[in-house]
Amino acid sequence: MEVYDDFLSEYQFKQLDTQILSNDLFPWYYNDGIVDSKDGKGYQFTHRVFDVRKGGVTSAVFPFFEPVLEKLNVKKLDRIKMNLNPPTFFHKGGGWHSDNHPTSPFQHTKTAVFYLNTNNGWTEFKKGGKVKSKSNRIVIFDSSLEHQGVTCTNENRRVIVNFNYDI
């Protein structure tokens, strides 16, 4: 597992922030579950940016993620999905999972979680370790590692971007 702070330049990060977090009209889609629909773990809002199973680019904000893809040295992209989790009274895990998707036309090997806002939530790994949510931070790990997102209690939302890819 690798963690990098200030992953994007200040300019690149501000572009993302303006398009996604500062835009009242940005479309988020309700999901009745966190890991699976109706999984009993709560709900979240998502926005799919890229999905190879759906023909590739699925959102107009895709170009804003190209600097991330370049820095990650992505050769094959499976999916880019943004998650917005509302706050909870107590920290709550979203459910253990790995990001190996059996419906993908190729087996990606890497997952990167990019944090768009700072809050007291985190990403937790089943075999130990956690990465706190801090804006412009990224954690990169093997897609087979079981992990879960944990909600925040101190902000209106926890927003991350999940990249599944091969190098």
Rosetta silent file (secondary structure, phi, psi, omega in degrees, C-alpha in Angstrom):
SEQUENCE: MEVYDDFLSEYQFKQLDTQILSNDLFPWYYNDGIVDSKDGKGYQFTHRVFDVRKGGVTSAVFPFFEPVLEKLNVKKLDRIKMNLNPPTFFHKGGGWHSDNHPTSPFQHTKTAVFYLNTNNGWTEFKKGGKVKSKSNRIVIFDSSLEHQGVTCTNENRRVIVNFNYDI
SCORE:     score description
SCORE:     0.000 S_00000001
   1 L     0.000  132.980  179.297    0.000    0.000    0.000 S_00000001
   2 E  -123.475  136.440  179.667    1.309    3.419   -0.979 S_00000001
   3 E  -122.712  131.832  178.557   -0.053    6.767    0.269 S_00000001
   4 E  -129.132  127.320  172.993    0.717   10.107   -1.369 S_00000001
   5 L   -92.009  156.979 -179.356   -0.334   13.533   -0.137 S_00000001
   6 L    50.313   48.624 -174.549   -0.720   16.497   -2.518 S_00000001
   7 L   -62.488  -44.621  177.287   -1.005   13.997   -5.362 S_00000001
   8 L   -98.644  159.497  173.334   -2.193   16.559   -7.918 S_00000001
   9 L   -63.673  160.976  179.769   -0.896   20.060   -8.388 S_00000001
  10 H   -58.231  -41.175  179.486   -2.879   22.762   -6.627 S_00000001
  11 H   -62.810  -48.851 -179.095   -4.295   23.891   -9.990 S_00000001
  12 H   -62.056  -42.148 -179.521   -5.362   20.363  -11.040 S_00000001
  13 H   -66.430  -39.173  178.938   -6.956   19.673   -7.676 S_00000001
  14 H   -62.472  -35.372  177.432   -8.836   23.003   -7.737 S_00000001
  15 H   -61.809  -44.795  177.177  -10.266   22.059  -11.138 S_00000001
  16 H   -63.404  -47.687 -179.137  -11.695   18.844   -9.662 S_00000001
  17 H   -57.296  -44.758 -179.071  -12.985   20.618   -6.576 S_00000001
  18 H   -64.004  -42.249 -177.762  -14.726   23.266   -8.684 S_00000001
  19 H   -72.337  -34.627 -170.072  -16.354   20.706  -10.974 S_00000001
  20 H  -108.423  -54.856 -174.000  -17.456   18.235   -8.315 S_00000001
  21 H   -85.448  -29.895 -176.192  -17.595   19.622   -4.788 S_00000001
  22 L   -95.697    0.524 -176.582  -18.305   23.282   -5.478 S_00000001
  23 L  -101.373  109.025 -179.743  -20.914   22.703   -8.158 S_00000001
  24 L   -63.935  -18.038 -176.872  -24.452   22.618   -6.767 S_00000001
  25 L   -98.307    4.377 -178.256  -25.662   21.109  -10.040 S_00000001
  26 L   -66.164  131.203 -176.144  -23.284   18.147  -10.104 S_00000001
  27 L   -81.632  121.399  172.286  -25.324   14.923  -10.539 S_00000001
  28 L  -114.488  143.541 -174.953  -25.091   12.313   -7.795 S_00000001
  29 E  -116.884  128.798 -176.291  -27.103    9.105   -8.037 S_00000001
  30 E   -68.910  135.321  175.129  -28.703    7.396   -5.066 S_00000001
  31 E  -126.293  124.591 -178.634  -27.648    3.793   -4.302 S_00000001
  32 L   -84.808   61.155 -179.027  -29.606    1.761   -1.762 S_00000001
  33 L   158.845  166.601 -179.076  -26.478    0.070   -0.429 S_00000001
  34 L  -105.526  -61.638  179.597  -22.730    0.615   -0.155 S_00000001
  35 L   -84.816  -48.541  176.416  -20.954   -2.484   -1.481 S_00000001
  36 L  -124.890  155.325  175.661  -24.039   -4.129   -3.023 S_00000001
  37 L   -63.922  138.069  179.170  -27.492   -2.705   -3.551 S_00000001
  38 L    58.387   40.750 -179.230  -29.664   -3.362   -0.511 S_00000001
  39 L   -85.484   -2.055  178.812  -26.706   -4.709    1.492 S_00000001
  40 L    78.667    4.261 -178.055  -28.082   -3.309    4.745 S_00000001
  41 L   -94.091    2.881 -178.209  -24.978   -1.154    5.252 S_00000001
  42 L   117.637 -152.872  179.666  -26.740    2.124    4.530 S_00000001
  43 L  -140.580  166.074  175.455  -26.831    4.171    1.364 S_00000001
  44 E  -153.691  169.295  173.883  -24.544    6.350   -0.696 S_00000001
  45 E  -112.521  140.330 -178.449  -24.548    8.534   -3.758 S_00000001
  46 E  -131.132  164.408  172.525  -22.308    7.657   -6.702 S_00000001
  47 E  -146.852  115.148 -179.487  -21.245    9.057  -10.033 S_00000001
  48 E   -85.669  124.476 -177.685  -19.685    6.722  -12.589 S_00000001
  49 E   -97.570  -37.097 -179.516  -17.009    8.497  -14.650 S_00000001
  50 E  -150.527  138.241  174.726  -15.700    5.542  -16.655 S_00000001
  51 E  -152.194  115.384 -177.911  -16.748    1.912  -16.949 S_00000001
  52 H   -60.840  -30.343  179.642  -15.327   -0.440  -19.555 S_00000001
  53 H   -73.256  -16.379 -179.908  -18.477   -2.598  -19.240 S_00000001
  54 H  -110.580   19.196  174.814  -20.622    0.389  -20.211 S_00000001
  55 L    94.425    3.663  176.348  -18.551    1.401  -23.232 S_00000001
  56 E   112.571 -125.322 -175.838  -15.932    3.614  -21.568 S_00000001
  57 E   -65.166  128.852 -179.095  -16.457    7.264  -20.628 S_00000001
  58 L  -122.319    4.596 -177.305  -19.792    7.781  -18.886 S_00000001
  59 L  -147.455  146.888  178.542  -19.379   11.339  -17.561 S_00000001
  60 L   -68.692  -15.276 -179.410  -18.392   14.764  -18.853 S_00000001
  61 L   -85.014    0.240 -179.516  -15.936   15.162  -15.938 S_00000001
  62 H   -49.571  -45.492 -178.414  -13.649   12.421  -17.281 S_00000001
  63 H   -57.622  -26.837  179.731  -11.041   14.918  -18.641 S_00000001
  64 H   -71.000  -15.990  179.136  -10.499   16.284  -15.122 S_00000001
  65 H   -96.803   -5.069 -179.929   -9.239   12.846  -14.062 S_00000001
  66 H   -58.952  -38.434  175.954   -6.681   12.492  -16.860 S_00000001
  67 H   -61.003  -34.075  177.012   -3.862   13.962  -14.698 S_00000001
  68 H   -66.290  -46.666 -179.549   -4.563   11.245  -12.107 S_00000001
  69 H   -60.272  -39.973  178.479   -4.469    8.529  -14.769 S_00000001
  70 H   -64.250  -45.895 -178.968   -1.161    9.875  -16.093 S_00000001
  71 H   -67.167  -29.810  177.736    0.444    9.967  -12.634 S_00000001
  72 H   -80.164  -10.416 -178.651   -0.808    6.429  -11.922 S_00000001
  73 L    61.339   43.748 -177.146    0.689    5.254  -15.240 S_00000001
  74 L   -69.422  127.545  175.570   -2.598    3.576  -16.204 S_00000001
  75 L  -102.053  -39.695  177.304   -2.339    1.272  -19.214 S_00000001
  76 E  -131.344  125.205 -179.174   -5.804   -0.330  -18.999 S_00000001
  77 E  -104.421  127.515  177.187   -8.674    1.384  -17.224 S_00000001
  78 E   -94.807  -51.969 -173.031  -11.551   -0.658  -15.844 S_00000001
  79 E  -158.595  145.353  165.570  -13.554    1.869  -13.834 S_00000001
  80 E  -126.861  120.445 -179.259  -13.613    5.297  -12.221 S_00000001
  81 E  -135.409  131.463  176.852  -16.417    5.699   -9.708 S_00000001
  82 E   -97.920  140.590  177.297  -17.009    8.497   -7.241 S_00000001
  83 E  -121.097  132.584  173.201  -18.701    7.807   -3.905 S_00000001
  84 E  -118.830  115.715  178.479  -20.389   10.397   -1.704 S_00000001
  85 E  -107.337  127.678  175.363  -21.242    9.149    1.774 S_00000001
  86 L   -70.640  161.782  179.731  -23.397   11.284    4.070 S_00000001
  87 L   -69.938  157.817  174.000  -22.260   11.692    7.675 S_00000001
  88 L  -125.908  160.947 -178.653  -23.330    9.283   10.378 S_00000001
  89 L   -65.910  -41.091  174.080  -23.681    9.821   14.119 S_00000001
  90 L  -119.520  155.000  175.557  -21.004    7.169   14.753 S_00000001
  91 L   -58.953  137.471 -176.884  -18.342    5.957   12.299 S_00000001
  92 L  -138.530  124.917  177.027  -19.794    3.153   10.189 S_00000001
  93 E   -74.662  145.113 -177.930  -17.970    0.767    7.839 S_00000001
  94 L   -86.504   -6.932  179.582  -19.477    0.214    4.420 S_00000001
  95 L   114.151  135.603 -178.955  -18.630   -3.485    4.245 S_00000001
  96 L   -69.969  138.692  178.112  -15.522   -5.467    3.415 S_00000001
  97 E  -163.730  162.539  168.372  -14.856   -6.033   -0.265 S_00000001
  98 L  -115.082  163.767 -176.064  -12.125   -6.253   -2.867 S_00000001
  99 L   -98.663   16.944  172.288  -12.253   -4.419   -6.184 S_00000001
 100 L   -75.022  116.140 -177.137  -11.727   -7.440   -8.429 S_00000001
 101 L  -102.576  116.808 -177.387  -14.790   -7.329  -10.666 S_00000001
 102 L   -65.724  -19.243 -179.753  -15.715  -10.674  -12.255 S_00000001
 103 L   -88.685   -2.209  179.826  -17.624   -8.892  -15.061 S_00000001
 104 L   -70.924  142.034  178.128  -14.581   -6.912  -16.196 S_00000001
 105 L   -71.213  -11.081  174.014  -13.195   -7.912  -19.603 S_00000001
 106 L  -141.992  158.866  178.987   -9.719   -7.930  -18.045 S_00000001
 107 L   -92.993  104.587  177.985   -8.383   -8.528  -14.567 S_00000001
 108 L   -75.096  158.477 -175.799   -7.072   -5.246  -13.248 S_00000001
 109 L  -115.153  -15.079 -173.669   -4.411   -5.368  -10.596 S_00000001
 110 E  -123.257  146.529  169.427   -4.525   -1.946   -8.954 S_00000001
 111 E  -126.475  139.974  173.033   -6.998    0.145   -7.002 S_00000001
 112 E  -129.440  132.474  174.794   -6.450    3.774   -6.088 S_00000001
 113 E  -111.327  119.609 -179.031   -8.691    5.713   -3.721 S_00000001
 114 E  -108.259  127.774 -175.339   -8.414    9.465   -4.179 S_00000001
 115 E   -95.747  122.969 -179.119   -9.825   11.675   -1.423 S_00000001
 116 L   -90.250  -25.057  178.444  -11.622   14.826   -2.529 S_00000001
 117 L  -137.973  153.917  178.612  -12.372   16.285    0.889 S_00000001
 118 L   -86.722  132.513  178.205  -10.861   16.236    4.354 S_00000001
 119 L  -162.288  178.710 -177.688  -12.996   14.651    7.074 S_00000001
 120 L   -93.744   18.216  170.981  -12.641   12.174    9.946 S_00000001
 121 L   -84.160  178.780 -178.658  -13.631    9.138    7.841 S_00000001
 122 E  -162.497  171.819  169.620  -11.100    6.680    6.440 S_00000001
 123 E  -106.850  128.023 -176.556  -10.372    3.636    4.304 S_00000001
 124 E  -113.690  141.239  179.509   -9.697    0.562    6.431 S_00000001
 125 E  -109.058  134.063 -173.926   -7.873   -2.587    5.335 S_00000001
 126 L   -59.739  -36.178 -179.303   -8.948   -5.974    6.672 S_00000001
 127 L   -87.168   11.601  176.384   -5.370   -7.158    7.203 S_00000001
 128 L   114.168  143.419  176.624   -4.537   -3.970    9.097 S_00000001
 129 L   103.106  151.844  174.437   -4.018   -0.307    8.486 S_00000001
 130 E  -148.884  153.148  179.715   -6.165    2.649    7.648 S_00000001
 131 E  -122.724  120.554 -178.326   -5.818    5.771    5.551 S_00000001
 132 E   -73.014  148.492  178.214   -7.525    8.933    6.768 S_00000001
 133 L   -75.191  113.399  178.280   -9.599   11.033    4.382 S_00000001
 134 L  -137.924  129.371 -176.684   -7.549   14.078    3.454 S_00000001
 135 L   -56.077  139.113  179.247   -8.167   16.160    0.347 S_00000001
 136 L    66.577   24.447  173.019   -5.736   15.499   -2.522 S_00000001
 137 E  -103.895  148.930  175.627   -4.429   12.299   -0.895 S_00000001
 138 E  -135.928  143.118  172.077   -4.351    8.983   -2.737 S_00000001
 139 E  -119.858  132.669 -177.627   -3.815    5.426   -1.561 S_00000001
 140 E  -119.429  131.418 -177.074   -2.753    2.804   -4.108 S_00000001
 141 E  -153.825  167.778  177.522   -3.024   -0.920   -3.415 S_00000001
 142 E   -64.890  132.907 -176.494   -3.516   -4.353   -4.929 S_00000001
 143 L   -61.579  -18.944 -179.347   -7.129   -4.791   -6.080 S_00000001
 144 L   -82.039  -10.714 -179.472   -7.423   -8.105   -4.241 S_00000001
 145 L   -69.601  129.228  176.815   -6.958   -6.478   -0.805 S_00000001
 146 L   -76.269  135.799 -176.792  -10.127   -6.424    1.235 S_00000001
 147 E  -152.633  170.646  173.809  -11.013   -2.958    2.450 S_00000001
 148 E  -152.329  149.316  172.225  -13.944   -0.765    3.411 S_00000001
 149 E   -84.423  145.896  178.825  -14.780    2.899    3.507 S_00000001
 150 E  -121.404  131.482 -175.652  -15.740    4.339    6.891 S_00000001
 151 L   -63.621  164.190  174.416  -18.137    7.264    7.158 S_00000001
 152 L  -100.780  161.935  177.274  -17.309   10.634    8.636 S_00000001
 153 L  -121.884   -4.803 -170.798  -19.043   12.286   11.581 S_00000001
 154 L  -116.558   -0.882  178.994  -17.697   15.826   11.276 S_00000001
 155 L  -132.882  170.641 -179.322  -18.536   17.001    7.735 S_00000001
 156 L   -75.524  -15.171 -177.424  -21.612   16.994    5.476 S_00000001
 157 L  -166.032  154.557  170.493  -20.102   14.361    3.198 S_00000001
 158 E  -118.100  120.656 -175.158  -17.138   12.085    2.560 S_00000001
 159 E  -122.521  124.078  177.689  -16.220   12.054   -1.136 S_00000001
 160 E  -129.779  160.994  173.791  -13.731    9.666   -2.718 S_00000001
 161 E  -121.387  127.928 -178.399  -12.872    8.564   -6.238 S_00000001
 162 E  -105.595  124.280  177.350  -12.161    4.894   -6.846 S_00000001
 163 E  -112.222  128.927  172.695   -9.896    3.912   -9.762 S_00000001
 164 E  -118.391  124.385 -170.163   -9.568    0.283  -10.911 S_00000001
 165 E  -160.340  175.198  175.031   -6.826   -0.220  -13.477 S_00000001
 166 E  -127.021  149.261  179.128   -3.780   -2.088  -14.725 S_00000001
 167 L  -113.307    0.000    0.000   -0.252   -0.767  -15.241 S_00000001
